């Protein structure tokens, strides 16, 4: 993957040199965004995937002359999926005043820590890669989400497992932090609506793969399914250990896991693992937004393979561009925030997002998918089939 993991400045070779000290990230010729996300460690594929998708959208705009004549740039900083590092970077970005906004941050614990810093500074906070409910509070005025909530994903899980597949015994593995507990709450509520409770719970510590104790505890309950709220490396470790122990329930994962990264980590042990998604199928070029994405991704890196995370990054990038277009040529951070807050209905090549003063979430749809024997993905259609 030909993307740096610390700094990515995007511009065509003909673009005049710019300075990162530009006021609010805006010069006569450029607009600079900041991304603070995991670019190393167990969640790195998510930060890099979002970076790659946003890059594809920005470069696509740059090839067409930019936005009102300005080229788009992205500076990506690694927080290692650790809240303290994320806060450090975001505070420096706010103080430096060299970026128009934050885009594509990754994770619930990190965004929980940085969102107040960004909101206090009226810094646009666009397309966080998390379905946490606290980011859906539109009253902050600076947060703009693309994806469905974790509550919507967990409801889709339980609907599939219980309503469609008639399972009676569901356990959960979750990351022991704010992200994992949001997923736990969603699953618990979805089961309660059906008069059910979890048969077992297991946890692991963020940025580790220490899942064996949780596995042994969950296995005692002999669940029909284990739903999982975590990052791809510990989740893959749990599934591989389960297979080794001949423990083979249905495994169901949240979109944050990073589908492609999980399938790669699992290899030939991934067949049948289910993952909920919050964007369309990235390989279906009959969908106009997907066709645009595939073309833009290929232009940036001909060796890059489509995937759910990069597609989400591309959609986030397109949303940011749409608001820049609406803000006009007399650009400032205030003008950009005003445009973001007044987007209303947004149509990106047939993909519709709807925003309003009380609704800062563009999409609500959840798609269920399954890993195939060859590591590819297949949609799960209504009724449970692929």
C-alpha positions, 0 to 999 in steps of 0.5 A: 500500500503506497500510503504514508502512515504519518503524513499524506499531502495531496496535490497535483504536481502542477499545484503551487507549493502551499504552507501548512501554516495557512490560516484555517487550512485555507490558501488561495490554492489549497484546502487542508484537512486533518485526520487523526486515526490509528495508522499503526497497531491492531486497528491500523487497517481502519485508519489507513483504509479511511485515509485511502478512501478520503484520498481517492475522493480528494484526488478525484476532485483535484483532477477536475480542478479542485473545489472553486480552484483550490486543491484538497490536501489531507494530513494524517496523524497516527494516534495508535487507537489510544485516546491520550495520543488522539487528544494530543494531536487534536489539541495541536491541530486546533492550536495550529489553526492550519486545517479547515476541519477533522475528517475520518477519525477512527474509534469510539474511545478516541472520538469520545476523548477528542470530540469535546476538544473539536466541538469547543473549537467549532472545528468540523468533525466529519465522518467518524468511523464509529457508530457511537450514539454520543456523536449523533447529538446534532446540538454540538453543531460540528459533528457530521456522521455518514454511517448507521449507529452501532445500535442499528447494527446490533439490532440487525444482528439479533434480527438475523440470528433470532428472528430469521435463524431461530437461535436461542443462545447468544453470547458476546465478546467485546472490547473492554472500553467505551466502544465495546460497552456501546455494542454490549448495550445494543445487543442487550437491548435488542435481546430484551425486546425479544424477551431474551438475555445473553448466555455469556459475556467475555472481554479483552483489553484494547490493543491486545489479543488476550482473548483466551480467558474470554473464549474459555468462559464463553465456550462453557455456555455452548452458544449458538452464536457469538456476537463480537465487538472489537478490532480485527486482530483480537477478533481473528485470534478468538475465532482461530482459537475457537476453531482449534478447540472445535468450538464452532458457533456462528460468529457475527462482527460489527462493521468497525472490525475491518472486514478485509483485514479480518478476512486476511487475518483469518485466511482459510478459517474465515468461511462463514463469519458474518459482518454487518456493514454500513455502506453498499457492497464495494464490488457491485459496480452496477451501483453508481457510487460504487463505480465512481469509487472504484474508478477513483481508488484505481486512479490513486493506486492501481493495485488497491482492492475495493473494500468496505472501509475504503468505500466509507472513506470515499463517501466521507471524502465526497461529503466533505467536498459537497459541503465545500462546493456549497460553501462557495469561493469565499471560504472560511471555517465558519462558512464551511460549518454553515454549509455542513449544517445546511446540507439537507438532502445530499445525492452522491451518484445515487447514494442519498444522505439526509441531514437536518438541524436535528439529525447529523447522521446521513445514512441508517441502512445496515447490510449483512455479509458473510466471508466466503471460502476464498476470503471474498464477501457475499451479501446475506439476503432477506431470509438468511441466504447469500 
